Amino acid sequence: MAKGISEKLLLLVVVSALIGCFACAPAAPSTPAAPENVVINIGNLPNLTGAYAATQAHYSACMSGSIELANEKNYIPGVTLKHTWLDAGTDVGKGMTAYKRLLASSPKPVVILDSSTALGIALKQTAEADKIPIVEGGMSNEILIPPGWVFCYGSPYASQAGAYANWFMEQWKEDRAPRFAALTWDIPFGRAWITDESLAYIKSKGFDIVGMEYVPAAPSDTTAHLLRLKEAEVDVMFGAMYPSVLAVCLKDADTLGMTGTFTWGGVCAVNLPELVNYVGPLANGCTVTATVATTTEWPTKAPWVQEVWDKEGQAFDPTVQLAFGNGTQEAIIAIEAIKMAVEKVGAENVDGTAVYEALQSMKDFSLWGVGPPVTYSATKRYGQDSVFMVQVQNEKAVFIGTAQVPNILPGGKDVPK
């Protein structure tokens, strides 16, 4: 009996001791919850109304699509990119108001996309004061010099005019100087390529400059401009205008019997498929210094951008696809700069200053394959050093070569002495 009690007491003591040991043991470490992604905001000022709307109507979609794709691909681990846009309305006043509203969005944008030379100029001082870098579609000297917080994705319009001049002279077969004239938009974008340096460069290549014509923002009749150029027996015209405006010029030139007597060339923003849609065979021979690969090359050279178009482009006319690619480039540069900033300072510390510093250190970035590579520096605010030459042939936009752009910014190495 006593022995049985003793055994029971011993068992009780052992069990109690074991319970105590388990009670005193440290708790097993719990698996920490995965941290939530940091949300980083990209602001955007597309022109969905006004004179730019015909070519930029899809810009909010192509930029949103690029940003959404980056999120889907986990392009920046630990980060969810947000896209906040407001219509700038092809108007500097409306654009500046929209910019101020963007700064009040949550979270505050760390970079803003813009697609207007005039607004890019206006934003230059404001953005620096607000410490918000701008990725800009306009490419004028006023934006680029002195270097500030505005980064243009393409090459300067003046340099694009120089690249076109070089290309044209390679095609010229006559034993006389070709007669050159400007036929361009009478707005900051249209005039941005015309500088003392660009005109001197064009002259140095053997051209005879015979006219400078500036057409209104929304022209209905350009015959007075064209009659002066017809009288000057112009061989080649160069300019910067959107296809909706150039279409008026080409139709008026045809009415005046000028079709086939001159060649028209322009800067990258002239969307040639859209021009063909407006004027058909009158667009044949028009050539631009393009910043984006022709759309037939996207599936192999730029499959991610093709994905964005396949998803977002169904709502738009197929002729805007080339311009759609231009819009994606602004967003892609901003995305890459944010990625670089995250890798340097951590996602939670990324702000406008971190993105500004990242942009300055961007070197030979491929733009997901859709355009010539982009390089910036502490003093260089344009990205691309080359352009694609694209020409309308048989009512199709065709890639015909790549050209280096001369450095003809004030003081540039290629400015004629």
C-alpha positions in Angstrom: 0.0 0.0 0.0 2.7 2.5 1.0 4.8 1.4 -1.9 1.9 2.1 -4.3 1.4 5.5 -2.8 5.1 6.3 -3.1 5.1 5.3 -6.8 2.1 7.5 -7.4 3.7 10.4 -5.6 6.9 10.0 -7.6 4.9 9.9 -10.9 3.1 13.0 -9.9 6.3 14.8 -9.1 7.9 13.8 -12.4 4.8 14.9 -14.4 4.7 18.2 -12.5 8.4 18.8 -13.2 7.9 18.1 -16.9 4.9 20.5 -17.0 7.0 23.2 -15.4 9.8 22.7 -17.8 7.5 23.1 -20.8 5.9 26.1 -19.1 9.2 27.8 -18.6 10.7 27.0 -22.0 10.9 29.9 -24.4 8.1 30.1 -26.9 9.0 28.8 -30.4 9.7 31.8 -32.7 6.8 32.8 -34.9 7.3 33.3 -38.6 7.3 37.1 -39.2 4.7 38.4 -41.4 5.9 39.4 -44.9 6.3 43.1 -45.0 3.8 45.0 -47.1 5.1 46.5 -50.3 6.0 50.1 -50.2 3.8 52.2 -52.5 5.7 54.7 -54.6 3.7 57.2 -56.7 4.5 58.3 -60.3 2.7 61.5 -61.3 1.7 62.2 -64.9 0.5 65.3 -66.9 -0.7 63.9 -70.3 -2.5 66.2 -72.7 -5.9 64.5 -73.3 -7.6 67.7 -74.5 -6.4 70.6 -76.6 -4.1 70.7 -79.7 -2.0 67.7 -78.5 -4.9 65.5 -77.8 -5.1 63.9 -81.3 -1.7 62.3 -80.8 -1.6 62.0 -76.9 -5.1 60.8 -76.2 -3.7 57.4 -75.3 -0.8 58.6 -73.0 -2.4 57.9 -69.7 -3.2 54.4 -70.9 0.3 53.6 -72.2 2.0 54.9 -69.1 -0.5 53.2 -66.8 0.0 49.9 -68.7 3.8 50.2 -68.4 3.6 50.8 -64.6 1.1 47.9 -64.2 3.3 45.6 -66.1 6.3 46.5 -63.9 4.2 45.6 -60.9 3.1 42.3 -62.5 6.7 41.4 -63.3 7.9 42.3 -59.8 10.3 44.6 -61.5 11.1 46.4 -58.2 10.9 43.8 -55.4 9.2 45.2 -52.3 7.5 48.1 -54.2 4.1 48.6 -55.7 4.1 51.5 -58.2 1.1 53.8 -58.3 0.2 56.0 -61.2 -1.6 59.3 -60.7 -2.5 61.5 -63.7 -4.3 64.7 -64.4 -5.0 66.2 -67.9 -2.7 69.2 -68.7 -5.0 70.2 -71.5 -2.2 71.4 -73.9 -2.2 74.6 -71.7 0.6 75.8 -69.5 -1.8 77.3 -66.9 -3.9 74.2 -66.7 -0.8 72.1 -66.6 0.7 74.0 -63.7 -2.5 73.7 -61.7 -2.6 70.0 -62.4 1.1 69.8 -61.3 0.3 71.4 -57.9 -2.6 69.0 -57.4 -0.4 66.1 -58.2 2.0 67.2 -55.4 -0.9 67.0 -53.0 -1.7 63.4 -53.9 -0.9 60.5 -51.5 1.7 59.3 -51.4 3.5 62.4 -52.9 4.9 61.5 -56.3 8.7 61.0 -56.5 8.8 61.7 -60.2 6.4 63.3 -62.7 6.0 62.6 -66.4 5.2 65.4 -68.8 4.8 65.6 -72.6 4.8 69.3 -73.6 7.8 71.5 -74.4 6.0 74.6 -73.2 5.0 73.0 -69.8 8.4 71.4 -69.5 10.0 74.9 -69.7 7.5 76.2 -67.1 8.1 73.3 -64.8 11.9 73.6 -64.8 12.3 76.1 -61.9 9.2 74.8 -60.0 10.3 71.2 -60.1 13.8 72.1 -58.8 12.3 74.1 -55.9 9.9 71.2 -55.1 12.7 68.6 -55.4 10.6 66.6 -57.9 12.4 65.4 -61.1 10.5 65.5 -64.3 10.8 63.0 -67.2 9.9 65.1 -70.2 8.8 64.5 -73.7 9.8 68.0 -74.9 13.4 68.5 -75.9 14.2 72.3 -76.2 17.4 74.1 -75.3 15.5 76.1 -72.6 14.8 72.8 -70.8 18.2 71.3 -71.2 20.4 74.4 -70.4 21.4 74.9 -67.7 20.9 71.3 -66.4 18.1 71.1 -63.9 15.5 68.6 -62.6 13.9 68.0 -66.0 15.2 65.0 -68.0 14.3 64.6 -71.6 14.1 61.1 -72.9 15.1 61.9 -76.5 17.8 64.0 -78.1 17.4 67.8 -78.5 15.2 68.8 -81.4 18.0 71.0 -82.8 20.3 67.9 -82.9 17.5 65.9 -84.5 17.4 68.6 -87.3 21.2 68.1 -87.7 20.8 64.3 -87.9 18.1 64.8 -90.6 20.4 67.3 -92.5 23.2 64.7 -92.6 20.8 62.0 -93.8 19.3 64.2 -96.5 22.7 65.2 -97.9 23.6 61.5 -98.3 20.5 61.1 -100.5 21.0 64.3 -102.5 22.3 63.7 -106.1 22.2 67.1 -107.8 25.2 69.4 -108.3 23.7 72.3 -106.5 22.9 73.2 -102.9 19.5 71.9 -101.9 17.1 74.7 -101.0 16.0 74.2 -97.4 13.1 75.8 -95.5 11.3 75.5 -92.2 7.6 74.6 -92.3 6.8 74.1 -88.6 4.3 74.8 -85.8 4.2 78.3 -84.4 4.3 77.1 -80.8 7.3 76.4 -78.5 7.6 72.8 -79.7 7.5 73.8 -83.3 10.2 76.4 -82.9 12.5 74.5 -80.5 14.6 72.9 -83.2 15.4 76.4 -84.7 18.5 77.7 -83.0 21.6 79.7 -84.1 23.6 76.5 -83.8 21.2 74.3 -85.8 20.9 76.8 -88.6 24.6 77.2 -88.8 25.0 73.4 -88.8 22.5 73.0 -91.6 24.3 75.7 -93.7 27.6 74.0 -93.0 26.3 70.8 -94.6 25.7 72.6 -97.9 22.1 73.7 -97.7 20.8 77.1 -98.9 18.2 78.2 -96.4 15.4 80.0 -98.3 12.5 80.4 -95.9 11.1 80.1 -92.4 7.3 79.5 -92.2 5.4 79.0 -89.0 1.8 77.6 -89.2 -0.8 78.3 -86.5 -1.6 75.9 -83.7 -4.8 74.8 -85.3 -4.6 75.9 -89.0 -7.5 75.6 -91.5 -5.5 77.0 -94.5 -1.7 77.1 -94.9 -1.7 78.2 -98.6 -0.1 81.6 -97.9 2.9 79.9 -96.2 3.2 77.3 -99.0 2.9 79.8 -101.8 6.0 81.6 -100.4 7.9 78.3 -100.3 6.7 77.4 -103.8 8.0 80.7 -105.1 11.4 80.0 -103.4 11.5 76.6 -105.2 12.1 74.8 -102.0 13.6 71.3 -102.2 13.3 70.2 -98.5 11.2 71.4 -95.6 11.8 70.5 -92.0 9.6 71.0 -88.9 8.0 69.9 -85.7 4.2 69.6 -85.7 1.7 66.9 -85.0 0.2 64.9 -87.9 -3.2 66.6 -87.7 -1.5 69.9 -88.5 1.0 68.5 -91.1 -2.0 66.9 -92.8 -3.4 70.3 -93.5 -0.1 71.5 -95.0 0.3 68.4 -97.2 -3.3 68.7 -98.6 -2.8 72.4 -99.3 0.5 71.7 -101.0 -1.2 69.2 -103.2 -3.9 71.7 -104.1 -1.1 74.1 -105.1 0.6 71.5 -107.3 3.6 71.1 -105.1 3.3 67.3 -104.4 6.5 65.7 -105.6 8.5 68.9 -105.8 9.8 68.8 -102.2 10.6 66.5 -99.3 9.3 67.0 -95.8 11.2 65.9 -92.7 10.5 66.3 -89.0 11.4 65.5 -85.5 10.4 62.4 -83.5 6.9 63.5 -82.4 5.5 63.3 -85.9 3.6 60.0 -85.8 3.9 58.8 -89.4 1.2 56.1 -89.3 -1.3 58.7 -88.0 -0.2 61.0 -90.8 -0.9 58.3 -93.4 -4.3 57.8 -91.9 -5.1 61.5 -92.6 -3.6 62.0 -96.0 -2.8 58.5 -97.5 -0.2 58.7 -100.4 0.5 62.4 -99.8 2.6 61.2 -96.8 4.9 59.1 -99.0 8.5 60.3 -98.6 8.0 62.1 -95.3 10.9 61.1 -93.0 11.3 61.6 -89.2 14.1 61.2 -86.7 12.2 58.7 -84.5 12.9 57.8 -80.9 11.0 54.5 -81.0 11.4 51.3 -83.0 8.8 50.6 -85.7 6.0 48.5 -84.4 6.8 45.4 -86.5 10.0 45.1 -84.4 8.3 45.2 -81.0 7.5 41.4 -80.6 11.2 40.6 -80.9 13.0 43.7 -79.7 10.5 45.1 -77.1 8.2 42.2 -76.0 7.2 43.9 -72.8 6.1 47.0 -74.6 4.2 44.8 -77.0 2.5 43.3 -74.0 1.4 46.8 -72.9 0.0 47.5 -76.4 -1.8 44.2 -76.6 -3.5 45.0 -73.3 -4.1 48.7 -73.6 -4.1 49.4 -77.3 -7.4 47.7 -78.2 -9.2 50.9 -77.3 -7.2 53.0 -79.8 -6.8 53.2 -83.6 -3.8 51.1 -84.7 -2.2 54.1 -86.3 -1.3 55.5 -82.8 0.8 52.5 -81.8 4.1 54.2 -82.8 3.2 57.3 -80.7 2.1 54.9 -77.9 5.7 53.6 -77.8 6.9 57.2 -77.3 4.6 57.5 -74.3 5.8 54.3 -72.7 9.4 55.5 -72.8 8.7 58.3 -70.3 7.2 55.8 -67.9 9.9 53.2 -68.4 12.6 55.7 -67.6 10.8 56.7 -64.4 10.3 53.1 -63.4 14.0 52.3 -63.9 15.1 55.4 -61.9 12.9 54.3 -59.0 14.4 50.9 -59.2 17.9 52.3 -59.0 16.9 54.6 -56.1 15.4 51.6 -54.2 18.6 49.6 -54.6 20.6 52.5 -53.3 18.6 53.9 -50.4 15.8 51.4 -49.7 12.2 51.5 -50.8 11.0 53.4 -47.7 13.5 56.1 -48.2 12.9 56.9 -51.9 11.9 60.5 -52.5 12.3 63.0 -55.4 16.0 63.6 -54.5 16.8 59.9 -54.6 15.2 59.6 -58.0 16.9 62.7 -59.3 20.3 61.3 -58.3 19.4 57.9 -59.9 18.5 59.6 -63.1 21.9 61.4 -63.3 23.6 58.0 -62.9 21.5 56.2 -65.6 23.9 54.8 -68.3 23.1 53.0 -71.5 19.6 52.0 -70.3 17.8 49.9 -73.0 14.2 51.2 -72.6 13.0 47.6 -72.5 14.2 47.5 -76.2 11.7 50.0 -77.6 14.1 52.8 -78.4 17.8 53.9 -78.6 19.5 53.6 -75.2 19.4 56.4 -72.7 22.3 57.9 -70.8 22.3 60.9 -68.5 25.0 62.6 -66.3 25.5 65.4 -63.9 25.3 67.8 -66.8 23.5 65.9 -69.6 19.7 66.2 -69.5 18.8 64.5 -72.8 18.9 60.7 -72.9 19.3 59.4 -76.5 22.4 60.0 -78.6 21.0 58.4 -81.7 17.7 58.3 -83.6 15.9 55.8 -85.9 15.3 57.2 -89.4 11.7 56.2 -90.3 10.1 57.0 -93.7 6.7 56.6 -95.3 7.0 54.2 -98.3 3.8 53.0 -100.0 1.8 54.4 -97.2 3.7 52.4 -94.5 6.2 53.7 -91.9 9.4 51.9 -92.6 12.7 51.8 -90.7 15.5 53.0 -93.0 18.5 53.3 -90.7 20.0 54.7 -87.5 21.7 58.0 -87.2 23.9 59.6 -84.5 22.7 63.1 -83.5 25.3 65.8 -83.6 26.0 67.8 -80.4 24.9 71.3 -81.5 23.7 72.6 -78.2 25.4 76.0 -77.5 29.1 75.2 -77.0 28.7 71.7 -78.4 31.5 69.9 -80.1 29.7 69.8 -83.5 28.7 73.5 -83.7 30.4 75.0 -86.7 33.3 77.3 -85.8 
